[in-house]
Amino acid sequence: MSLISGKYKLLILYILAECMVVRYNALKRHIGGISHKTLSMALKELEADDLLVRTEYPQIPPKVEYRRPNGAGR
């Protein structure tokens, strides 16, 4: 439970379960009143705990996608 504590982590994981792959701005739109700092901090913590995978594509403008790790939810 300590891995998903916080106001937004469970909501982020729910959105990833529904959408499979989500970009940063789409997550921000889904959640609504979350600040950029809070969202990026929650995403970094979830990534550090291996609850989501961040994929960064080398292009301009930068493209970053978030998804569940392989095998999650099984």
Secondary structure, 3 states (H helix, E strand, C coil): CHHHCCCCHHHHHHHHHHHCEEEHHHHHHHHCCCCHHHHHHHHHHHHHCCCCEEEEECCCCCEEEEECCCCCCC
